[in-house]
Amino acid sequence: MSYEEFIKLYERCTLGNCTPEEQKIFEEYRDNFDLSDIPWISDFGDKAEIEKRLKVDLHRRLSKNQVRRLMPARWWAAAIIIFALGGLIVVNRYFSGSTKPYELTSDKNSIKPGSNKATLTLADGRQITLDGSRKGRLFTLNHISANNDVDSSVVYQKNTSEITTTPQPYNVLSTPRGGKYQLIMADGTKVWLNAGSTIKFPVDFTSNERTVELSGEAYFEVAHDSHRPFKVSGAGQVVKVLGTHFNINAYPEEGAVKTTLLEGSVKVYAKSQTSASPGIIIKPNEQAVFKNDKLSKTTVDADDFTAWKNGLILFRDADIHDVMRKISRWYNVDVEYRGQVGNDTYNGEIPRNAAFSEVLRILKLDDINVKLSGQKLIVSQ
């Protein structure tokens, strides 16, 4: 099998589009992959070591059906060689037009990837800046204490086993662009807050419902309580659960609210309806989409929609605007479009800890014309 034939087979199998016979051929050839057809491979270092890394990576890719690379869909066969230093797949001279692979240099600009940082606003208006460096007790209110834990999460804990029915004040946790943070609420529910997001929640849940409000994106692991449903309200919809794991993307600029379920079951309904309305029930690997005051349901790979929580910026058939929105939020840069930018769609992923210079190189290698001007990323033809 030639190198070109293998790449085409690799493309189909990693996307899950190959036949059982093709997958068997792929697995047999993968285990005996030889880089001898690629004379410039020595530019990357030791050939034997690269072959070893490649085989391990191909096993992972085939099992996960995902490619760690941002590239136009029409270029899925563009690259297969692992750049050992960074874990990135590098586009070779076949696309760069040079005789050597594109070389990475140090990041000389001031734009950095996001980090653990947030602002906690108390009921009296006081604000506490959280950046992962301040540990320990933040405040104590009645029977609740709030601590900034070692893993950069705000933890609300009850100091008594007594049941309190007195209404509790609300706190607000907000992350800026380029920030993320975790929250453990008084009932034990865990929340991962993505960049540019806000969650409003009571210091303690004392009524027969546990209700929070969300803007932006968050992943929830809801503590089970059969007597008190958990509700997430925001952007015109309500998600109602008893205890489960799910992700909500409710950024205003996305044009739709997407609720993706990983475990359990979730009921989604419009805010204009009551909880008694039928709404939509979703199961694991299903997604409820709320758009233009209408709800629909689709089947998805739930892991794709929680990749951000696991340290990846992931793209699946994303247009240039989708790509730039995710980069803008995580790297805290503004985006300006000049002229027509095309209708290509992109697939792949970028590690969220990647230096911004690497992000720029990936974009440019993928034929996306970008220019950085201060804190603004200019996208043009």
C-alpha positions as CSV (number, residue, x, y, z in Angstrom):
1,M,0.0,0.0,0.0
2,S,1.4,3.4,-0.9
3,Y,1.6,6.3,1.5
4,E,-1.1,8.2,-0.4
5,E,-3.4,5.1,-0.3
6,F,-2.8,4.7,3.4
7,I,-3.7,8.4,4.1
8,K,-7.0,8.0,2.2
9,L,-7.8,4.8,4.2
10,Y,-6.7,6.6,7.4
11,E,-9.1,9.4,6.6
12,R,-12.1,7.1,6.2
13,C,-11.4,4.9,9.2
14,T,-10.7,7.8,11.7
15,L,-13.9,9.4,10.6
16,G,-15.8,6.1,11.0
17,N,-16.7,5.9,7.3
18,C,-14.8,2.8,6.3
19,T,-16.2,-0.7,5.8
20,P,-15.3,-3.6,8.1
21,E,-13.0,-4.9,5.5
22,E,-11.2,-1.6,5.1
23,Q,-10.8,-1.2,8.9
24,K,-9.2,-4.7,9.0
25,I,-6.8,-3.7,6.3
26,F,-6.1,-0.4,8.1
27,E,-5.3,-2.2,11.4
28,E,-3.0,-4.7,9.7
29,Y,-1.1,-2.1,7.8
30,R,-1.0,0.3,10.7
31,D,0.9,-2.1,12.9
32,N,3.6,-2.4,10.2
33,F,3.6,1.3,9.2
34,D,6.9,2.2,7.4
35,L,8.0,5.8,6.9
36,S,10.5,4.9,4.2
37,D,8.3,6.5,1.5
38,I,8.7,9.9,3.2
39,P,12.4,10.9,2.7
40,W,12.0,14.2,4.7
41,I,10.9,12.4,7.8
42,S,14.4,12.6,9.2
43,D,13.9,16.3,9.6
44,F,11.7,15.5,12.6
45,G,14.3,13.4,14.4
46,D,14.8,9.7,15.0
47,K,12.7,7.7,12.5
48,A,12.2,4.7,14.7
49,E,11.0,6.8,17.6
50,I,8.5,8.6,15.3
51,E,7.2,5.3,13.9
52,K,6.6,4.1,17.5
53,R,4.8,7.3,18.4
54,L,2.8,7.2,15.2
55,K,1.6,3.6,15.8
56,V,0.4,4.5,19.4
57,D,-1.3,7.6,18.1
58,L,-3.1,5.7,15.3
59,H,-4.4,3.2,17.8
60,R,-5.9,6.1,19.9
61,R,-7.3,7.9,16.9
62,L,-9.0,4.8,15.5
63,S,-10.6,4.0,18.8
64,K,-11.7,7.6,19.4
65,N,-12.5,8.5,15.8
66,Q,-10.9,11.9,16.2
67,V,-8.0,13.7,14.7
68,R,-5.8,16.2,16.6
69,R,-5.6,18.8,13.9
70,L,-7.6,21.8,12.7
71,M,-8.0,21.5,8.9
72,P,-10.5,22.1,6.2
73,A,-12.7,19.1,5.6
74,R,-11.4,18.8,2.1
75,W,-7.9,18.4,3.5
76,W,-8.5,15.6,5.9
77,A,-5.8,13.6,4.1
78,A,-3.3,16.5,4.5
79,A,-1.2,15.3,7.4
80,I,-0.4,12.2,9.4
81,I,3.1,12.8,10.9
82,I,3.3,13.5,14.6
83,F,5.4,16.4,15.7
84,A,7.0,14.7,18.7
85,L,7.7,17.8,20.7
86,G,4.2,19.2,20.8
87,G,1.9,16.4,20.0
88,L,0.6,18.3,17.0
89,I,0.3,16.9,13.5
90,V,2.4,19.0,11.2
91,V,1.5,19.7,7.6
92,N,4.6,18.8,5.4
93,R,5.9,20.3,2.3
94,Y,3.1,18.7,0.3
95,F,1.0,21.6,1.5
96,S,3.4,24.2,2.8
97,G,5.2,24.5,-0.5
98,S,8.6,24.3,1.1
99,T,11.1,21.5,1.2
100,K,10.9,21.2,5.0
101,P,8.1,21.0,7.5
102,Y,6.9,24.2,9.0
103,E,9.0,25.1,12.0
104,L,7.6,26.4,15.3
105,T,9.3,29.3,17.0
106,S,8.7,30.8,20.5
107,D,5.6,32.8,21.3
108,K,6.7,36.4,21.3
109,N,3.3,38.0,21.7
110,S,1.5,38.7,25.0
111,I,-1.6,36.6,24.2
112,K,-1.7,33.6,26.4
113,P,-4.1,30.6,26.6
114,G,-6.8,30.8,29.2
115,S,-6.2,29.9,32.9
116,N,-8.1,29.5,36.2
117,K,-9.6,32.8,36.9
118,A,-13.0,34.1,37.9
119,T,-14.9,36.7,40.0
120,L,-17.2,35.7,42.8
121,T,-19.9,38.3,43.5
122,L,-21.6,38.1,46.9
123,A,-25.2,39.1,47.6
124,D,-24.1,42.4,49.2
125,G,-22.2,43.3,46.0
126,R,-18.7,42.5,47.2
127,Q,-16.5,40.9,44.7
128,I,-13.7,38.4,45.3
129,T,-11.1,37.8,42.6
130,L,-10.2,34.2,42.1
131,D,-7.1,33.2,40.1
132,G,-6.0,29.9,41.6
133,S,-3.4,31.5,43.9
134,R,-5.7,32.4,46.8
135,K,-6.5,29.3,48.8
136,G,-8.6,28.8,51.9
137,R,-11.7,30.4,53.5
138,L,-13.5,33.1,51.4
139,F,-16.4,33.8,53.8
140,T,-18.8,32.2,56.2
141,L,-22.6,33.0,56.1
142,N,-24.9,31.5,58.6
143,H,-24.5,27.7,58.2
144,I,-22.5,27.9,55.0
145,S,-18.7,28.4,54.4
146,A,-17.1,29.0,51.1
147,N,-13.6,28.0,50.4
148,N,-11.2,28.4,47.4
149,D,-9.9,24.8,47.0
150,V,-6.5,23.7,45.9
151,D,-7.8,22.6,42.4
152,S,-9.1,26.1,41.7
153,S,-12.7,25.5,42.6
154,V,-15.0,27.4,44.9
155,V,-16.5,24.9,47.4
156,Y,-19.7,25.7,49.4
157,Q,-20.0,23.5,52.5
158,K,-22.7,23.2,55.1
159,N,-21.5,23.5,58.7
160,T,-24.6,21.8,60.2
161,S,-26.7,18.8,59.4
162,E,-29.9,20.8,60.3
163,I,-32.4,21.4,57.5
164,T,-32.9,25.1,56.8
165,T,-36.0,26.5,55.0
166,T,-35.0,30.1,55.2
167,P,-34.5,31.5,51.6
168,Q,-30.8,32.0,51.0
169,P,-29.0,34.8,49.1
170,Y,-27.6,34.3,45.7
171,N,-24.0,34.4,44.6
172,V,-22.6,34.9,41.1
173,L,-19.5,33.2,39.7
174,S,-18.2,34.7,36.4
175,T,-15.3,33.8,34.2
176,P,-13.9,36.3,31.7
177,R,-12.8,35.5,28.2
178,G,-9.6,33.5,28.7
179,G,-10.8,32.1,32.1
180,K,-12.3,28.9,33.5
181,Y,-13.3,27.8,37.0
182,Q,-15.0,25.1,39.0
183,L,-17.8,25.3,41.6
184,I,-19.1,22.8,44.1
185,M,-22.5,24.0,45.4
186,A,-23.9,23.3,48.9
187,D,-25.8,20.2,47.7
188,G,-22.7,18.6,46.2
189,T,-23.4,19.5,42.6
190,K,-20.2,20.1,40.6
191,V,-20.0,22.7,37.8
192,W,-17.2,23.4,35.4
193,L,-17.5,26.9,34.0
194,N,-16.0,27.7,30.5
195,A,-14.6,31.0,29.4
196,G,-16.9,34.0,29.2
197,S,-19.6,32.4,31.4
198,T,-21.7,33.2,34.4
199,I,-23.7,31.1,36.9
200,K,-26.1,32.5,39.5
201,F,-26.8,30.2,42.4
202,P,-28.1,30.2,46.0
203,V,-25.7,29.9,48.8
204,D,-27.8,26.9,49.9
205,F,-30.8,25.1,48.4
206,T,-33.6,25.4,50.9
207,S,-36.8,25.1,48.7
208,N,-38.3,22.1,47.0
209,E,-36.4,22.9,43.8
210,R,-32.7,23.6,43.2
211,T,-32.6,26.4,40.6
212,V,-29.6,28.1,39.0
213,E,-29.2,30.5,36.1
214,L,-26.5,30.2,33.4
215,S,-25.1,32.3,30.6
216,G,-22.3,30.9,28.5
217,E,-21.2,27.3,28.9
218,A,-21.0,24.9,31.8
219,Y,-20.7,21.2,32.5
220,F,-22.8,19.9,35.3
221,E,-22.5,16.8,37.5
222,V,-25.7,17.1,39.5
223,A,-26.0,15.5,42.9
224,H,-29.0,13.2,43.0
225,D,-32.0,14.3,45.1
226,S,-35.2,12.5,44.2
227,H,-37.2,15.0,46.3
228,R,-35.8,18.2,44.8
229,P,-35.3,18.5,41.0
230,F,-32.3,20.5,39.8
231,K,-33.1,23.2,37.2
232,V,-30.8,25.3,35.0
233,S,-32.5,28.3,33.5
234,G,-31.1,30.6,30.8
235,A,-31.4,31.9,27.2
236,G,-35.1,31.1,27.1
237,Q,-35.0,27.5,28.1
238,V,-35.0,25.4,31.3
239,V,-33.3,22.1,31.9
240,K,-34.8,19.9,34.6
241,V,-33.0,16.9,36.1
242,L,-32.9,14.8,39.3
243,G,-29.2,13.9,39.1
244,T,-27.1,13.5,36.0
245,H,-24.2,14.7,33.9
246,F,-24.7,17.2,31.0
247,N,-23.3,20.2,29.2
248,I,-25.1,23.4,28.3
249,N,-23.8,25.8,25.7
250,A,-25.8,29.0,26.0
251,Y,-23.6,31.7,24.6
252,P,-25.8,34.5,23.2
253,E,-23.7,34.8,20.1
254,E,-24.1,31.1,19.1
255,G,-27.8,31.6,18.1
256,A,-28.9,28.4,19.7
257,V,-28.8,26.7,23.1
258,K,-27.4,23.2,23.0
259,T,-27.9,20.8,25.9
260,T,-25.9,17.6,25.6
261,L,-26.4,14.6,27.9
262,L,-23.7,12.2,29.0
263,E,-25.5,10.3,31.8
264,G,-29.0,9.8,33.1
265,S,-32.0,11.7,31.5
266,V,-32.8,15.4,31.1
267,K,-36.0,17.3,30.4
268,V,-35.7,20.5,28.4
269,Y,-38.5,23.0,27.9
270,A,-39.0,26.6,26.9
271,K,-39.0,29.2,29.7
272,S,-42.5,30.3,28.5
273,Q,-43.8,26.8,29.4
274,T,-44.3,25.3,32.8
275,S,-42.4,22.3,34.1
276,A,-45.6,20.2,33.5
277,S,-45.2,20.7,29.7
278,P,-44.0,17.7,27.8
279,G,-40.8,19.5,26.5
280,I,-38.1,17.2,25.2
281,I,-36.6,14.2,27.0
282,I,-33.0,13.5,26.0
283,K,-30.9,10.4,26.7
284,P,-27.1,10.0,26.7
285,N,-25.5,11.1,23.4
286,E,-28.5,13.1,22.5
287,Q,-28.7,16.9,22.3
288,A,-31.6,19.3,22.7
289,V,-31.3,22.4,20.5
290,F,-33.4,25.5,21.5
291,K,-33.5,28.0,18.6
292,N,-36.0,30.6,17.6
293,D,-38.2,29.5,20.5
294,K,-38.4,26.0,19.2
295,L,-36.9,22.8,20.6
296,S,-35.5,19.9,18.6
297,K,-33.5,16.8,19.3
298,T,-30.5,15.2,17.6
299,T,-28.0,12.3,18.2
300,V,-24.4,13.4,18.8
301,D,-21.1,12.2,20.2
302,A,-21.4,13.8,23.7
303,D,-17.6,13.7,24.2
304,D,-17.3,16.2,21.3
305,F,-19.3,18.8,23.3
306,T,-17.3,18.4,26.5
307,A,-13.8,18.4,24.9
308,W,-13.3,22.0,26.3
309,K,-13.6,20.5,29.8
310,N,-10.8,18.0,29.0
311,G,-8.4,20.6,27.6
312,L,-9.2,20.7,23.9
313,I,-10.7,23.3,21.5
314,L,-12.6,20.9,19.2
315,F,-14.1,21.5,15.8
316,R,-16.5,19.3,13.9
317,D,-17.7,20.7,10.6
318,A,-17.2,24.2,12.0
319,D,-17.3,27.2,9.7
320,I,-14.7,30.0,10.1
321,H,-17.0,32.0,12.5
322,D,-17.4,28.9,14.8
323,V,-13.6,28.5,14.8
324,M,-12.9,32.1,15.6
325,R,-15.5,32.3,18.4
326,K,-13.9,29.5,20.3
327,I,-10.4,30.9,19.8
328,S,-11.6,34.4,20.8
329,R,-13.1,33.2,24.0
330,W,-10.2,31.1,25.2
331,Y,-7.3,33.4,24.1
332,N,-9.2,36.7,24.9
333,V,-8.7,38.2,21.5
334,D,-11.2,40.2,19.4
335,V,-11.8,39.1,15.8
336,E,-12.4,41.3,12.8
337,Y,-13.4,40.1,9.4
338,R,-12.4,41.8,6.2
339,G,-14.0,40.8,2.9
340,Q,-15.5,37.4,2.1
341,V,-13.9,34.6,4.2
342,G,-15.2,31.6,2.4
343,N,-17.5,28.7,3.2
344,D,-15.0,26.0,4.2
345,T,-15.7,23.8,7.2
346,Y,-13.0,22.6,9.6
347,N,-12.4,19.5,11.7
348,G,-9.8,18.8,14.3
349,E,-8.6,20.0,17.7
350,I,-6.2,22.4,19.3
351,P,-4.8,21.8,22.8
352,R,-6.1,24.6,25.1
353,N,-2.6,25.0,26.5
354,A,-1.1,25.7,23.1
355,A,0.8,29.0,22.7
356,F,-1.0,31.5,20.6
357,S,1.8,31.5,18.0
358,E,1.1,27.8,17.4
359,V,-2.6,28.6,16.9
360,L,-1.7,31.2,14.4
361,R,0.5,28.8,12.5
362,I,-2.2,26.2,12.5
363,L,-4.7,28.7,11.1
364,K,-2.2,29.9,8.4
365,L,-1.2,26.3,7.4
366,D,-4.9,25.6,6.9
367,D,-5.1,28.5,4.4
368,I,-6.9,30.8,6.9
369,N,-5.5,34.3,6.3
370,V,-5.1,35.8,9.7
371,K,-3.1,38.7,11.0
372,L,-2.6,39.7,14.7
373,S,-2.8,43.4,15.4
374,G,-2.5,44.1,19.2
375,Q,-5.3,42.1,20.8
376,K,-7.2,41.9,17.5
377,L,-7.2,38.9,15.1
378,I,-7.9,40.1,11.6
379,V,-9.4,37.4,9.2
380,S,-9.4,38.2,5.5
381,Q,-9.5,36.6,2.1
